Amino acid sequence: MSPIIILIISIVLVVAGILVCKLHAFLALLFAALVAAFLTSESALDTYATDDAIKSYESLFGKVPDTNSTQAAYDKSKSDYLEKYKANFKKKSAMTRVAEGFGATCGKIGILIAMASIIGKCMLDSGSADRIVRTVLKRLGQKNAGVAFMGSGFLLSIPVFFDTVFYLMIPLAKATRIRVGKNYVLYIMAIVAGGSMAHSLVPPTPGPLIVAEEFNVSLISMIIAGCCVGLCSSVAGLIFATWRNRTMEVPLRDSADAKLEDLEAQTLKDDNELPSFFVSLLPIVLPVLLIAAATAMDTYYKNLSSHEQAAAWIESIKPAVKTLGDKNIALILAGAIAMATLISRPGIDRKKMATAIGGALASGGVIILITSAGGGFGSAIRQSGIKEFVAGSGADTATLGTLVMAFCLTTLIRTAQGSSTVAMITVASIFAPLALEPDLLPYHPVYLALAVGCGSKPIAWMADSGFWVICKMSGMTEAEGLRTVTPMSIVMGTVGLVATLIGATLFPLV
């Protein structure tokens, strides 16, 4: 069967499974992956196995013979390796191939998501997140509360899921509205502008994390590029929010999270009861610094060969930096700091901390299942022969239009079924073969990842669970949400795409 037909069937199964059959995203992705694996032809599997075997052999033994081998011996060894590899691959059932894709993805992102869940929960329960928001509000002042809410939302949504960030910040937005007496629309939309963009562009949030892994983009590259494009989109969203705030007003109403009379008491907690600003930021900043240090070590060490003393010193610390800069180790250390901060707060004992961490892992486990099922789905799609369809016959097929195509396809799937993470996982599976072939891209694959992330923003409406969280927690009606959140999601996604296209043109980084 044609790979494009398999792709269409798989996408329809994912969307229909979630929307029509009301299946959990994990089951919808797993079922679609199995169908794609069963429909894949023998010739497509043979082509995929050959390519995979060549990459495997060259990673083990290099692309050319070593000094102890002749070209003939190298070719004979490679041919034997390929035959054995392909024979073993063809023995695998469709379920085995999907399970291997599931396991490979889980191995890459499982620890990261689990630790991100723990960090987020500990930051919330210890008051670290509250401290960050309060400090930013104090530094910028009530007049710049919109900027403060946007910046805080963006920062907190890096380790914490967007829905949780909104739960945390909406009482603060309401309390600020009570003090100021206006600008409630601005405060709500500013939180969404910051939090939703980080949710789709900056790891270790699951969506951008799995896209970065699928496209073989380093974590530090995705973090830096995601912050740059995400902040452009968030600022555009804030500008739109400022305009919308002047043209409509949403009254402060009782909502699911709190009654109005409870808000002031909730926000009058003394600052002395909260961790310091430095300690609060540490779980977010530390892993970024460690990963960046390890990346810099790889990038710049070779340039120090003429400086013997510097090279010798760096060589001595390189193992430690590389170990601490491993993305899993970096997140584990950040998680340890977040847990230590939580246990040090008054009224928190080991039992309460264990309960909090258990809840965080339960929540993170669901995300790991979804993203790993997406990995199995992606593996099945790649094996179907989609690489030839996407990549075409050469590098000329990958242009700026490819970024627009990835954006539009992600937007289509996101709008249809509501979940930005599912949309990103699905489209990443389609474009991964192109991203993994550097010669086929006239720009760094991080731009393809950014296009997918920006495409997951439009169109926030009733199909999106986040839309309902925003409306119910803020007290907005559905009509008010459609007049505020929905158009802002379109503005932010579009501005993000434009920023990505500009970056790919001016700074291709090939």
N, C-alpha and C positions, 0 to 999 in steps of 0.2 A: 504493500500500500504506500502511496505517496506520503512523504514526511509532512507536507503541508496539510494534507487531509487528517493525518494523525494529530497534528497540532491543533487544528480547528476542533476536532472531536474532543480532545483533552480539555481545551479551554471551556467549551460548552459544558462538559461534565462538571468542571470545577464550579462555574457560575451557577448552573442549574442545581447542582447538589446543595449549594449553600442557600440559594434563593428559593427554589421550588421545594426541594425535599427537606429543607431546614437541617441539613447535616452539619456537624461540626466541621470546621475547616480542615482539621487533621484527617478526618475520614474522606472528605471530598477530594483532597489532594492525593491521598493514598489510593483511592479507587481510580482516579484519573491516571495515576502513574502506572497502575497495573494494566489498565486498558491499553495505554500507549505501548507498554512493554510487550503485550500479547500481539498487538497489531504490527509491530516492527518486523520488516522482512529479513530473511537470512542474508541477503546481499548487503543491507545496511549494517547489520551486526558485524559482518566480515570486514567492511570498510572501517567501522569504528574500532574493532579489535586490532586491525593492522596499525592504525594511527596510534592507538594507545600503547601497543607493544613497542613501536619505534621510540616513542617518548620515554617509555620505561627503560628500554635498553640504553638509550643515550644518556639518561640521567645516572645510570649505574656505571657505564663504561666509557662515556664520552662520545663525541660525534666523529672522532678520528682515531686511528690506532695509536696506542701508546708506544713508547720507545722499544718495548720488548716484543711487539707484534708487527706482522706484515699486513698489508691491506687485504690480501687474500684470506689470511687467518681471521682478521676482523670481520670480513664479509661473511665467512662461513659461520662464525660464532653468532653473528647477528641473525643470519637466516635461520639457524637452529632455534635460537631464542624465540623468534617471531612465530615459528611453526608451533612450538610448545605452548606459547602464550595464547595463540588463537584457538588451539585445540581445547585448552582448559576453559577459555571464555565461552566457547560454543556449547559446552556441557551445562552451563548455568541456565537454570529456568528463569522465566520472567520474574517470578517472585524473588528469586535470589538476587537478580540484578537490581531490582527496586530496593531490596533490603540493604544491599551493599551501598547504594547511593544514600539511603537513609542513615546508615552507620557512619559513612565518611563525613557527611554534613554534621551529624551530632558530635563527632570527634573534633570538628573544627570550632563549633560554636556553643556546644553544650555547657562547658565550664564558664565561658564568658557570660552567657545569659543567666546562668544560675547565680554567679557572683554579682552581676548587675542588679538582679532582683534583691539580693541580700543588702547590697549597698543602698539601694533605694528605700527599702523598708527601714533600715537602721537610721538613715538620714531623716526620715519622717518621724519615727518614734523618739529619737533623741532630741529633736528640735533643731537639728542642723539645717534642714531645709527652711524652717521658719526663720532662723537666724540670717540666712542668706537674703531672703526676701526683705526682712526688716532693715538689714544694713543697707541694701541697695535703695530702699525707699527713703531712708534717712539721708543718705549721701546725695541723692538727686532731688529730694524735696517733693512736696505734694503737687507742685506745679508740673513736675515731670514724672508723675506717677505712672502715666502710660508707658514711658520708656522703661521705668523701673519694673513694671509688671512684664513687659515684653522680654527684657534682658534676663530677669529671674526665671521666667517660663522657659526660655531657651536653655539656660544653664542647667536647670533642674531636670529638663527632659532628656539630657544626655544619659544619665544613669537611671532615671525614673520614668516609668511609662506615662504617656501623656494623660490618660484618664486620672491617674493618681496625682499628678501635678495639678490638674485642674481642681480635684477635690481639695487639695491643700490650699490653693491660692484663692479660690472663690470667696471663702469667708473674709480674707484680707481685703479683697476687692470690695466686698459689701461694706466692711467697716470703714474703708476709705471713702466710699460713697456717702456714708452717714456723716462723716466729718466734713467733707467738702460740700455735700448737698447737690452734686451733679456729676456728669461724666461717667455714669454707670456703663453705658454702651462701650465707651472707650476702654474701660478697665477690663471688661469681659473679653473684648476682641483683642486687646493687647496680650492677654494671657494665651489666647488661642494662636495669635500670630507668632509668638516666640516658641511655645511648646510644640505646636504641630510641625513646624519645620525641622526642629532638632530631632523629632520623632522619626522623620523620614530620611534624614541626611547624615546624622552623626552617630557612629557606633559608640557604645555597644548596644544601642537600641536594636531589636531584632531585624527590622527591615533593612536598614543600611548595612548591618553586619553581614547578613546572608548575601546581599548583592555584592559587597566587597569580596567575599569569599568566592562567589561564583565567577566574578570577573578577575580574580587573582590580583586585586588591588590591596596594597598594604594598609594595615589599620591606621597608621599615622597619616598616610596620604588621604584616606577617606575622611578622617577627622578634620584635617586642615581644610581640604577642599569643601567638605560639607559645612563647616563653620562659615567659610567665606560666602558661598552661595546661599546658605540658609539665612545668614544675617541680612544679605541683600533682599531676600524675599520677605523676611520678617519686618524689615524697615518699610518695605512697600505695603505690607499688610497694616502696619501701624499708621502710615499716611492715609490709607483708605479708612481705617477705623476712626481717625481724627475727623475726616470729612463726614463719615456716617454719623458720628456722635453729634455733629452740628445739625444734621437733617432729621434725626429721629430721637426719641427718648423712650427708654424702657424703665418703668417704675420699679422700685425695690419691692419685691413680693416675698411672702413665705415660700420656702422651697423644701425639697426633700432632705437637704443637709442640715438646715437649722432654721429656727424661727428668728425673726428680726430682733426680738428682745434678748436672745442668747448671744448675738454676735459680739457685742461690746465686751461681755465677760470672757468670751473665747480669745479675744485679741489683746486683753489687758494683762496677759501673763508677763511677769517681770523679765527683763532682759538677762538678769543675773541667773535665771533658771535655765538659760540656753547655753550651748557650747560657744566658744569664741568663733569669730568669723574665719580665722585661719584654720582651725580644726575642722570647721564645717566644710570648708572648701577642699580640704586635703584629699578625701576619697575621689574627687573629680579630677583634681589637678595632678596628683601623684602618678596615676597610670599613664597619663598623656606624656609627662616628662620622662618617665622611664622608657616608654616605647620610642619616644623621639631620640633619646640618648643612644639606644641600641641601633636605631636606623642611621643616625649620624655616624656612629662608629663604623658601620659597613660602608657608608658613602665616602667618608673623608679619610679613612685610615690609609688607603693606598696613595694618597697625595703627600704623605709624610715620610716617604721612603728616603728622601734626601736629608731629613732631620733625624739623625740616629737616636739622640737622647729622647726626643719626643716620641718617636716610633717605639722605642723600647719601653717607655713608661706606659704608653697606650696598650701595647701588647700585654703588659702585666695585668692591667685592669680589664682587658677585653672580656675574659670569661665571665667575670662578675657582672659587668654591664650587660652582656648578652643574656645572661640568666635572668637578671632582674627585669630586663626589657622585653622578655618573652610576654606576649599579650596575656596569656593565662596567669603567669606569675604576677604580672603587674596588677591584674584585677583581683587576684587573691589577696595581695598585700593591701590594696584599697579596701577590700571587704573586711580584712582584719582590723584596719583602722576604724572603719565605720562601726564594727561590732564593739571595739574597745570604747569608742565614744558613747555608744548606747549603754553599755554596762556601767559606765562611770556616772550616769545621770541618777539623781535621787529618785528612789522608788522603783528602780529597775534592778531586779536580781537575775540570777542565771535562769531560773524557770521562765520568767517573763521574756527574757531574751531568746530562749529556746523556742518558745511559742511563736514569737515574732518571726524568727528565722524559718521555722516550719511553714508558716503561712506564706512567706516570701518564696520558698522553694516550691510549694504547691502551685503558686501562681506562675512561677518561672518554668515549672515542668510542662505546663500546658503550652507555653510559647516554644519550648524546645521541641515538643512533639510536632507542632505545626511547621516550624522551620525545617526540621529534619525530614518530615514528609514532603516538604517542598524540595529538599535535596534529592529524595528518591524520584520525585516527579521530574526534576531537572535532568537527572541521570537518564531516565527513560526517554525523555525528549531528545537529548543529545545522541543517544544510540539509534534513534529513528532515522538519522540522516539529515537532520535539520541544518547541520553545518553547511552543506552544499547549497541549500536554499537561501540561507541568510548571507553567507559569504560571497556567493556568486562565483565569478570566475577570476576575481582579482581585487586589488586594493581600491580600484576606482569605484567599487560598489559601496564602500564605506565613506560617507561624506557627512557634512553637517545635517543632511536630510535623514541620516540614520539616527541621529540624536532626536530629531523631531518625531520620527517613526516610533522610537522607543517610548518617548513621552506620551504620544497620542494613544498607543496601545495600552500603556499602564493606566492612563486616564479613563479609557473605555472600560477596562476591567474593574477599576476602583469604583467608578460611578455605578456600574451594574450591580456589584455585590457588596460594596461598602467598606471592606477592609483594605486599608492601604498596604498592610504587610502581605496579605495574600496576593494582591495585585503585583507588588514588587517581586515576590518569589516567582510568580508565574512568568513574568516578562524577563526576569533574569535568566530563567531556564532557556528562553528562546534565543537570547542574544549572547549567551555565554560562549558558544563556539566562535563567534566573531571576536569577542573580547580576549579570548585566550590565544588568538593568532595575531601577535603584534604587527606583523607585516601587512595585515589587512586593514589596520586602523591608521588614519593620518593624524591621530591625536591619542593621548594617554587614555587607557580604558576607564580611568576615574571619571572622565566626562560622561561616558555612557552610564556609569553608575549614578551620577548626579541627575542625568536626564530621567532615569527611571524613578529616582527619589522624588523629583519635582512633579513627575506625572502622577504620583500617588496622592497629590493634594486635591486637585479638582476631581469630582465635584462633591463637596460635603453636603449631604441632604439626608432624607429620612432612612435611606438604606444603610447609613453609617451609624454604628453604635456610639461613636464619639459625638455625633450631632445631638443625639438624645441626652448624653451625659451633660453637654454644654447647656442645652435648653432646660433640662429638669433641675440641675444644680444652680443655675443662675436665675431661674424663675421666668425665663423667656417663653413665649408661646412658639409654636412651630412656625407660624407666619413671621414672627420677629426673627427667628433663627434663619429662615430662608432669605430675609432681607439683609442680614448682617454676615453671618458665618459663611453662607454659600457663596455670595459674590467675592468675599475676601479670599476664600480658598482658590477661586479661579485666578484672582489677581496674583496671589503669592506663587502659585504653580507656574503661571505664565512668565512672571518676572524671573523666577528661578531658571526657567528654560532659556530665556534671553541671556542671563548672566552666564549660563553654561556654554551657550553658543559663542559668546564673546570670548570667554576663556579659552575654548577649544581653538578659536581663530588666532588670537593674539599670543597665547601661551600653550601650544599643542603638547609640549613636554614629551615628544616622541624620543 
